[in-house]
Amino acid sequence: MFKIAICEDEKVVLDYECSLVEAWAKNRGCTIALDTYISAEQFLFESEDKPSYDVLIFDIQMKGINGMELAKKLRGRGCDSQIVFVTGISDYAIEGYEVGAVRYILKPVKEEVINELLDKIYADSQKQEEDYFVLGQGAELERISFGKIIYIEARGHYVYMKGADFEREWKSSFSEAAGAFEEKSFFCLRRGLLVNLQHVSKITRTDCILDDGEQLPVARGVYKALNEAFIKCFCRS
């Protein structure tokens, strides 16, 4: 599912951009979830508990909080969605670099321009799909970058995930969840505990010290393999 959000405070323009995105998805045979917002304030209020979007299409010149300010707020929260700005003027380039904007589209939006842009973003997202862990809870799916996961741990009938700026816990067997981490930069410190070596700052024979200072116990007899894996990961990085 390719998730797209459009935030535009002119209803006519919003409807037009929606029609372009829906036509693109239909012509490409791509399944999308498209949400629309009539203001930045509405976006901030209604999207907070939703899974992250793949693409955010923001009008810059909105009343109240404008699109650039909205993007900065989201980046400050750790949002890594692809951001596209729609604007009637072209002097926001420097600010756009600050929020990692993919591109500016000048109004009126042309079909061939939005098609080309969405084609590129979608293709890039497909290439990166293997770098994400997909967590399903009920009817919701959340895509989490493996790079942001610090460790996962079995806790009874649940799996706990510690992230760089988040925590998750869901009901699952640990072996089932751990299967997705094979061939990634994770190491088994003991039964039911996988750590991302990219977030490890130091190892000893008894402890694994993370870059945030937290210490995880190392099982007896694991140090040699851990040391080799740590060196290999460091050299690869």
Secondary structure, DSSP 4 states (H G I P E B T S, - for coil): -EEEEEE-S-HHHHHHHHHHHHHHHHHHT--EEEEEESSHHHHHHHSTTSPPPSEEEEESS-SSS-HHHHHHHHHHTT---EEEEEES----HHHHHHTTEEEEEESSPPHHHHHHHHHHHHHHHHHHGGGEEEEEETTEEEEEEGGGEEEEEEETTEEEEEESS-EEEEE--HHHHHGGGTTSSEEEEETTEEEEGGGEEEE-SSEEEETTS-EEE--TT-HHHHHHHHHHHHHH-
